[in-house]
Amino acid sequence: MKKGFVFIMAASLLMVASCKKKGCTDPIAVNYSTEAEKDDGSCNYELTTIYITEDITENTTWTANYIYVIDKYSLNITDNAILTIEPGTSIRVNDGNEITVSYGGDNGRIIANGTAENPIVFTSNSAVKEPGKWDGIWIYTGGDNCEFDYCIFEYGSDDWNEGTGALNFIGGENAIVKHSIFRYNKLGLRT
């Protein structure tokens, strides 16, 4: 009799546990449900877009919570500034625009270290994706120790000066580029 009672209690607890309402339990998600007691993986996150229109002249961090659109012909990281880009961040570049590091001789640096699960993506902001939509990233003299790990570079490079890459080293020493993918570019890495 005692074993039967324990079995009934265990079955009742299992039924109550499985009756919990499922939904999104993350309060920062767009579809967060205050009634959900068990997360079912349906959380949806709308990212805010930040338009970058000024050079980076002080240490700055870009996070995966936002989409960054380069809305300046030549965005320069300069004045000893370091741009740190966190894993999972998306950088979209408007047609014909570029990112430069240390253009004009002032030191600057990019540290873009993604992960295998959350790569950093540099891509075109165009509705029509095709190679050469944006002019790439340019590392000039003074852009030392830049890091690109687990990054994806796509739809970059142009036809200027016999072809440029999505990532171009005109100077800059001790750069690290590893575990990165270059796809849908006219040229990938240029040194």
N, C-alpha and C positions, 0 to 999 in steps of 0.2 A: 504494500500500500504506500509506504514511504517513497519507494522508487518511482511509482506512478505519479505521485505528487510532484516530485523533483522534475520529472520529464515534462509534465504539463506546464510547470513554471518556466522551464527553459524554453519550451515552444512558444509560450506567451511572450516572453522577452524578445525572442527572435522576431515574432510578428510585429511587435511594437517598434522595434528598431528598423525593420524594413518599411514601415509606414511613414517614416520621416519624409517630409516634403523635400524634393530635390530641386536644385536651381543654382543660381550663381550666388556664392556667399562672399565674394570679394567686394568690399564697399567702394573701391575706386573704379569698378567696372560700370559701364553704361547700363547694363541690365541687372544690376544688383537687386536681389530680392530679400527683403527683411523677413519673409516667411520661410525662406529656404533654410533647412537645417543641415543638409548634406550637399556639398558641391558636386555638380554633375559634369563639370568641365565646359559649360556653355558660356562662360564669362566672355563678354565682348568689350574691347577697349577701343575707343575712338581717340586717336592721337591728335594733339594740337599741333598745328604747323607754325613754325617760327621762320620768318623771312630774314635772312642775314643780308644786310645792306651796307655794313661798315666793316672796315678792316679789324682784325683781332690784334689789339695792342696790349692786352693784359691776359694773365692766365685765365683760361676759360674751359669749362667742362660741358660737353654735350652728352645728354643721357638718352636712353631708349624711350623715355616718356614722351618724346617729341619727334616730329619730322622736321628736319632742317632743310630749307630751300635757299640755295645760293642765288640771290637776286641782285648780284653786283657783277659787272663784267669781270673784274679780277679781284677776288677776295684774297688779301695778303695777311699772313700771320707774321708779325714783325715786332720790333721793340722788345726783344727777348721774351716774348710771350710764348706760352705753351698751350696748344689746343689739345686737350685730352678728350678722346671720343670713347665712350663706354660701349661694352658689348651690346649688340642688338640694335644699335642706332642706325637710322636711315638718313643719308644725306642725298638730297636731290638737287641737281644743278640745272639751272635754266639754259636753254639753247645758246651756244656760243660763249658761255661763261667758263671761268676757270678758278682754281684754287692755287695760290702761290705761297711759298714759304721763303722768307728772307729776300724777296724781290727788292732790289735797290740797296742791298748790302746790310740791312739791319737783321740781326739774328732772330730766328723764330724756330718753332718745332711743332710737329704733330706727333702725338702718341695715340695710335688707333689700334688697340689690342682687343679684338673680339675673341670669341671662343668657337669651338666647332659647332656647338648648339645655337649660339647667338652671334653670327658674324656681323661685322659692320659692312653696310652696303653703300657704295658710292655709285649713283646712277643718274640717268636723265630725268628731268622733271617734265618732259614732253609727253603729250598724250600718244604721239606716234613714236615708238621706240625704234631707233636704227643706229648703227655705228656712226660715231662722230658727232653726236648731238651736242656734247659739251667738250671743252678743250683740255680736259685732264687736270692733273695735279702736277705742279712744277716745284721742284726743290732746288733752290739756288744756293750759291756759296753763302755760308752762314747758317744754313738749315741743317746743322749737324745733329746726329743721333735721332733722326726721325724713325718711328717704328710703325710698321703695318703688319699685324698678325691676325690671321683669320678675317681678312677683308675680301669683299667682292667688288671688283671694278667692272662696270658695264656701260656700254653705249658711249664711251669716251673717245678721245683723240680726234685730231683733225688733219687736214691736208697741208697745213702751213709748214714751211721749212722741210720739205721732203718727208713729211709724215711725223706726227708726234704720237706719243703713247698716252694711255690713260693715266700712267704714272711716269714722270720724267725727272731724271736726275741731271741737272746742269752743273751742280756743285753739291755741297753737303756731304759730309764724311760720316762714316760709321753708321750708315742707315741699316735698318733691319727690315727685310720683306720676307715673310715666311707664311706658309699655310694659306696663301691667298689665291683667289681665282680671278683671272682676267678673261671676260667673255663678252662677245658682241661688240668689241672695239675694233677700230681700224688697225691699231697697234696696241699691244699690251704695255709692257714695261720697256722703257727706253733709258739707257744709261750712257 
